Amino acid sequence: MLFNFVAIALLQGSSLFAFANPLAEVPHRPRGCGSIIDEAKKNVAELDFKAHRRIATAVNGLLAAGPTTLNVHFHVILKDGSVRGGNVTDSAIQEQMNVLNIAFLTTGIQFNLQSVNRLQNSRWFSGAGPTVSAIQDEMKTELRQGGAADLNVYTVGFESGPDQGLLGYATFPSDFESFPEDDGVVLLHSTLPGGSTPDYNLGQTLTHEVGHWVGLYHTFQGGCRGAGDEVSDTPAEASPAEGCPVGRDSCSGGGLDPIHNFMDYSFDSCMNNFTPGQVTRLRDQIATYRNVPGGVIPPLSSLIPELPSIVIPEPQVPSSVLEEPTPVSSAPVEVIPSAPIPEASAPGAVYEAPAGPRPTARSFVDFFRRKI
């Protein structure tokens, strides 16, 4: 059975990169879905995909190539210079890149941190979100860099307005042609490794959102009926998983719910895989909409020592920033990812992670909320 869903928020896959955190006493709030892509819109998107689909050579194995590397531009939006005010550390960004690269090892995709841009703007920090588009449009228009294959990540606070409580949201590959300025991922700053959001602070929120950015839906899209997420090897799931409910089987037939999949809503510590079917889909999606060529997905053992070094570049502050930027260190820091591959978090779970018209309106469809 398949699933289909869209973009916003969080899972956390392996318990690697767990840190002692003095801010982690915040009480847990279960996640809920504020808005999801309906089947009619999904069907339109899938018709367009089928009409324009390009088969990635990574799937067919036609080219002997190494992993595909995509550049990442990290935009750190601050309310003030404190950690609570969004001033995430260089080490947290480095660990986040490590987590993302390990999660995507089996997809044949790796991410290179191209730039880090820090600036202070309390309006963007508090109010940027998918519902009130004017604020996030202003932010992205000012800051976004690169083309369709460049991942822009914006860390904010989601402190006010209708999007208060979000963990993140993303655009889909098919959105780029109509809304290139909107492309990217907006993320709650405290979901980075070591952050203060309980159960969602191991870095897998970004993994989940990037999953949407490369074309994956939620595993529970469509519930127990229909084509779901358009992937045949993700068992049908009636609703999002919360926590790590081992043995959950919400739809009859097809197997246990994919609670360990990066595209479900489980805790970060419960998430650890993309399926082969998801890899096929995401490679075809980025070949079709992001013009990213494919290549043979190398064996996991050959990918691990080849993870790229991560260098934090000197911050770049746009000239038209609304508020004064917070001073930051300009010294580059080199990080060589060396984290071990995490074990599956439950017996039997397989660690796969390192395995009519085009839309006319924004498809910010995964407004992931935590219930108050």
C-alpha positions as CSV (number, residue, x, y, z in Angstrom):
1,M,0.0,0.0,0.0
2,L,1.2,3.6,-0.5
3,F,1.0,6.8,1.2
4,N,1.0,10.4,0.4
5,F,1.5,13.5,2.5
6,V,3.5,16.6,2.6
7,A,5.9,18.5,4.3
8,I,6.5,19.7,7.7
9,A,8.0,18.2,10.5
10,L,9.9,16.0,12.4
11,L,11.0,12.7,13.4
12,Q,14.0,11.7,15.0
13,G,15.8,8.7,13.9
14,S,18.6,7.5,15.9
15,S,19.7,8.1,19.4
16,L,23.2,9.1,18.3
17,F,24.0,12.7,19.0
18,A,22.1,12.8,22.3
19,F,23.4,15.7,24.5
20,A,23.0,16.8,28.0
21,N,20.7,19.8,27.8
22,P,19.9,22.3,30.6
23,L,16.9,23.6,28.6
24,A,15.2,20.3,28.1
25,E,12.8,20.5,31.0
26,V,10.1,21.9,28.7
27,P,7.1,19.6,29.1
28,H,6.3,17.3,26.2
29,R,3.5,18.4,23.9
30,P,2.2,15.7,21.5
31,R,2.3,16.6,17.8
32,G,-0.8,17.1,15.7
33,C,-1.4,17.9,12.1
34,G,-2.7,21.4,11.4
35,S,-3.0,20.9,7.7
36,I,-2.4,18.1,5.3
37,I,-2.5,17.7,1.6
38,D,-5.9,16.3,0.5
39,E,-6.2,13.5,-2.0
40,A,-7.5,15.7,-4.8
41,K,-4.4,17.9,-4.7
42,K,-2.1,15.0,-4.3
43,N,-3.7,13.3,-7.3
44,V,-3.1,16.4,-9.4
45,A,0.6,16.5,-8.3
46,E,1.0,12.8,-9.1
47,L,-0.5,13.2,-12.6
48,D,2.0,16.0,-13.3
49,F,4.8,13.8,-12.0
50,K,3.8,10.9,-14.1
51,A,3.5,13.1,-17.2
52,H,7.0,14.7,-16.7
53,R,8.8,11.9,-14.9
54,R,12.5,11.4,-15.5
55,I,13.9,8.1,-14.2
56,A,17.0,8.6,-12.2
57,T,19.9,6.6,-13.3
58,A,20.5,5.8,-9.7
59,V,17.5,3.6,-9.8
60,N,18.3,1.8,-13.0
61,G,22.0,1.5,-12.2
62,L,23.1,2.9,-15.6
63,L,25.9,5.1,-14.3
64,A,28.7,4.2,-12.1
65,A,29.0,7.3,-9.9
66,G,29.5,8.2,-6.4
67,P,27.0,9.9,-4.1
68,T,25.2,13.0,-5.4
69,T,26.2,16.1,-3.4
70,L,23.7,18.9,-2.9
71,N,24.7,22.3,-1.4
72,V,23.0,23.6,1.8
73,H,22.6,27.3,2.8
74,F,21.8,27.6,6.5
75,H,20.0,30.8,7.6
76,V,20.0,31.3,11.4
77,I,17.3,33.8,12.3
78,L,17.8,35.3,15.8
79,K,15.4,37.1,18.2
80,D,18.5,38.0,20.3
81,G,21.9,36.6,21.0
82,S,20.8,33.9,23.4
83,V,20.3,30.2,22.7
84,R,16.6,30.6,23.5
85,G,16.5,33.5,21.1
86,G,17.6,31.2,18.3
87,N,21.4,31.7,18.4
88,V,22.2,28.0,17.6
89,T,25.9,27.2,17.9
90,D,28.2,26.3,15.1
91,S,28.6,22.8,16.7
92,A,24.9,22.3,16.6
93,I,24.8,23.1,12.9
94,Q,27.8,20.8,12.4
95,E,26.1,17.9,14.2
96,Q,22.9,18.6,12.3
97,M,24.7,18.1,9.0
98,N,26.2,14.9,10.3
99,V,22.8,13.6,11.3
100,L,21.3,14.6,7.9
101,N,24.1,12.9,5.9
102,I,23.9,9.7,7.9
103,A,20.2,9.5,7.4
104,F,20.5,9.9,3.7
105,L,23.4,7.5,3.2
106,T,21.3,4.8,1.5
107,T,19.8,7.3,-0.9
108,G,23.1,8.1,-2.6
109,I,22.6,11.8,-1.6
110,Q,24.9,13.8,0.6
111,F,24.7,17.4,1.7
112,N,27.5,20.0,1.7
113,L,27.2,23.0,4.0
114,Q,27.9,25.8,1.6
115,S,27.1,28.8,3.7
116,V,25.9,29.9,7.1
117,N,24.1,33.3,7.4
118,R,23.2,34.6,10.9
119,L,21.0,37.7,11.4
120,Q,18.8,39.2,14.0
121,N,15.2,39.8,13.1
122,S,12.6,39.2,15.8
123,R,9.7,39.6,13.4
124,W,10.9,36.8,11.2
125,F,12.0,34.7,14.2
126,S,8.5,34.8,15.8
127,G,6.1,35.1,12.9
128,A,7.6,33.3,9.9
129,G,5.3,30.4,8.9
130,P,3.2,28.9,6.1
131,T,-0.1,30.4,7.2
132,V,0.8,34.1,7.2
133,S,2.9,34.1,4.1
134,A,3.9,37.7,4.0
135,I,6.5,37.3,6.7
136,Q,8.1,34.2,5.4
137,D,8.0,35.5,1.9
138,E,9.9,38.6,3.0
139,M,12.5,36.4,4.8
140,K,13.0,34.0,1.9
141,T,13.1,36.7,-0.8
142,E,15.8,38.4,1.2
143,L,17.9,35.4,2.0
144,R,17.4,32.4,-0.4
145,Q,20.4,31.4,-2.4
146,G,21.0,29.1,-5.3
147,G,18.8,27.1,-7.7
148,A,16.4,24.2,-7.6
149,A,19.0,21.8,-6.4
150,D,20.2,24.0,-3.5
151,L,18.7,23.3,-0.1
152,N,18.0,26.5,1.9
153,V,17.3,25.9,5.7
154,Y,15.9,28.7,7.9
155,T,15.8,28.2,11.7
156,V,13.2,30.3,13.5
157,G,11.1,30.3,16.7
158,F,7.4,29.9,15.6
159,E,6.5,31.9,18.6
160,S,3.5,33.8,17.5
161,G,0.5,33.8,15.2
162,P,-1.4,30.8,13.7
163,D,1.8,28.8,13.2
164,Q,2.9,28.9,16.8
165,G,4.1,25.5,17.9
166,L,5.3,24.2,14.5
167,L,8.4,22.1,14.3
168,G,9.0,22.8,10.7
169,Y,7.6,22.8,7.1
170,A,9.0,22.3,3.6
171,T,8.2,22.8,0.0
172,F,8.1,20.0,-2.6
173,P,10.2,19.6,-5.7
174,S,7.1,20.2,-7.9
175,D,6.6,23.6,-6.2
176,F,9.8,25.1,-7.5
177,E,8.8,26.0,-11.0
178,S,5.8,28.1,-9.8
179,F,7.3,29.4,-6.6
180,P,11.1,29.3,-6.7
181,E,11.5,32.0,-4.1
182,D,9.6,29.8,-1.6
183,D,11.7,26.7,-2.0
184,G,13.3,25.3,1.1
185,V,12.8,24.2,4.7
186,V,11.8,26.3,7.7
187,L,12.8,24.7,11.0
188,L,12.3,25.2,14.7
189,H,15.7,26.1,16.0
190,S,15.4,24.0,19.1
191,T,15.0,20.7,17.1
192,L,18.7,20.8,16.1
193,P,20.9,18.2,18.0
194,G,21.1,19.2,21.6
195,G,18.1,21.6,21.4
196,S,15.4,22.2,24.0
197,T,12.4,20.5,22.3
198,P,11.8,17.2,24.2
199,D,11.8,14.1,22.1
200,Y,12.5,16.0,18.9
201,N,16.0,17.3,19.5
202,L,18.3,14.8,17.8
203,G,18.2,16.4,14.4
204,Q,15.7,14.2,12.6
205,T,13.2,17.1,12.2
206,L,15.4,18.3,9.4
207,T,15.7,14.8,8.0
208,H,11.9,14.6,7.8
209,E,11.6,18.0,6.2
210,V,14.3,17.3,3.7
211,G,12.4,14.1,2.9
212,H,9.5,16.3,1.7
213,W,11.9,18.6,-0.1
214,V,13.1,15.6,-2.2
215,G,9.5,14.5,-2.9
216,L,8.4,12.1,-0.2
217,Y,4.9,12.2,1.5
218,H,4.1,11.1,5.0
219,T,3.8,7.3,5.5
220,F,0.3,7.8,6.8
221,Q,-1.0,9.8,3.8
222,G,-4.4,8.6,2.8
223,G,-4.8,6.3,5.8
224,C,-5.6,2.7,5.1
225,R,-7.1,3.3,1.6
226,G,-5.8,4.4,-1.8
227,A,-2.3,5.0,-3.1
228,G,-1.2,6.6,0.1
229,D,2.4,7.9,-0.1
230,E,2.9,6.4,-3.6
231,V,5.5,4.0,-2.3
232,S,4.7,0.3,-2.4
233,D,7.0,-0.8,0.5
234,T,5.7,1.4,3.2
235,P,2.8,-0.4,5.0
236,A,-0.4,1.5,5.2
237,E,-0.9,3.5,8.4
238,A,-4.2,4.9,9.6
239,S,-2.8,7.9,11.4
240,P,0.6,9.4,12.5
241,A,2.6,7.5,15.1
242,E,3.5,9.2,18.3
243,G,6.3,8.2,20.6
244,C,7.7,4.8,19.5
245,P,4.7,2.4,19.5
246,V,6.5,-0.9,18.6
247,G,4.1,-3.4,17.2
248,R,1.5,-0.9,16.1
249,D,-0.7,-2.2,13.2
250,S,-3.4,0.4,12.4
251,C,-4.3,-1.1,9.0
252,S,-5.2,-4.7,8.4
253,G,-2.8,-6.5,6.0
254,G,0.5,-5.2,4.6
255,G,2.5,-5.4,7.8
256,L,3.2,-3.3,10.9
257,D,3.1,0.4,10.8
258,P,6.4,2.0,9.6
259,I,7.0,3.8,12.9
260,H,10.7,3.8,12.3
261,N,10.5,5.5,9.0
262,F,11.8,9.1,8.7
263,M,8.5,10.1,7.2
264,D,6.2,9.2,10.1
265,Y,5.8,11.3,13.2
266,S,7.5,9.2,15.8
267,F,10.1,10.5,18.3
268,D,13.5,11.3,16.9
269,S,15.0,8.4,18.8
270,C,12.5,6.0,17.1
271,M,13.3,7.0,13.5
272,N,16.0,5.3,11.4
273,N,15.1,4.5,7.8
274,F,14.0,5.3,4.3
275,T,12.7,2.3,2.3
276,P,14.1,1.2,-1.1
277,G,10.8,2.4,-2.6
278,Q,11.2,5.8,-1.1
279,V,14.7,6.0,-2.4
280,T,13.4,5.3,-5.9
281,R,10.7,7.9,-5.6
282,L,12.9,10.7,-4.2
283,R,15.6,10.1,-6.9
284,D,13.0,10.3,-9.6
285,Q,11.5,13.4,-8.0
286,I,14.7,15.4,-7.9
287,A,15.7,14.2,-11.4
288,T,12.3,15.5,-12.7
289,Y,12.0,18.7,-10.7
290,R,15.4,19.6,-9.4
291,N,17.4,18.5,-12.4
292,V,19.6,16.3,-10.2
293,P,21.2,13.5,-12.2
294,G,21.3,10.1,-10.7
295,G,24.2,7.7,-10.2
296,V,24.6,4.2,-8.8
297,I,24.0,4.2,-5.1
298,P,27.3,3.0,-3.6
299,P,27.5,0.4,-0.9
300,L,27.1,1.8,2.6
301,S,30.6,0.8,3.6
302,S,32.1,2.9,0.8
303,L,30.0,6.0,1.7
304,I,30.9,6.2,5.4
305,P,34.6,7.3,5.1
306,E,33.7,9.6,2.2
307,L,31.4,11.9,4.1
308,P,32.5,15.4,3.2
309,S,34.2,17.6,5.7
310,I,31.9,20.4,6.9
311,V,33.3,23.9,7.1
312,I,31.3,26.7,8.7
313,P,31.9,29.7,6.4
314,E,32.1,33.3,7.5
315,P,28.6,34.6,8.1
316,Q,27.0,36.7,5.4
317,V,24.5,39.4,6.4
318,P,22.2,40.9,3.8
319,S,22.2,44.6,3.3
320,S,18.5,45.0,3.9
321,V,18.2,43.2,7.2
322,L,15.5,44.8,9.3
323,E,17.5,44.7,12.5
324,E,21.1,44.7,13.5
325,P,22.8,41.3,13.1
326,T,24.2,39.6,16.1
327,P,28.0,39.4,16.0
328,V,29.4,36.0,15.3
329,S,32.8,34.4,15.0
330,S,34.2,34.4,11.6
331,A,36.7,31.6,12.2
332,P,36.0,28.6,10.0
333,V,35.5,25.3,11.8
334,E,36.2,22.0,10.1
335,V,34.2,19.0,11.1
336,I,34.8,15.5,9.8
337,P,31.7,13.4,10.4
338,S,32.6,10.3,12.3
339,A,29.4,9.3,14.1
340,P,28.6,5.6,14.1
341,I,25.6,4.2,12.3
342,P,22.8,3.9,14.9
343,E,21.2,0.7,15.8
344,A,17.5,0.1,15.0
345,S,15.5,1.3,18.0
346,A,13.4,-1.8,18.2
347,P,13.8,-5.6,17.5
348,G,13.3,-6.3,13.9
349,A,13.6,-2.7,12.8
350,V,16.0,-2.3,9.8
351,Y,18.3,0.7,9.6
352,E,17.9,1.8,6.0
353,A,19.1,5.3,6.3
354,P,22.4,5.4,4.9
355,A,19.6,2.6,1.9
356,G,-4.3,19.2,-14.1
357,P,-1.8,21.7,-14.1
358,R,1.2,22.3,-12.0
359,P,0.4,23.7,-8.5
360,T,-1.0,27.3,-8.6
361,A,-0.9,27.9,-4.9
362,R,1.7,27.2,-2.2
363,S,1.7,23.7,-1.1
364,F,2.9,24.2,2.5
365,V,1.0,21.2,3.5
366,D,2.5,19.8,6.6
367,F,1.8,22.3,9.2
368,F,3.0,20.2,12.1
369,R,1.6,21.5,15.4
370,R,2.0,20.4,19.0
371,K,-1.2,20.5,20.9
372,I,-1.3,22.9,23.8
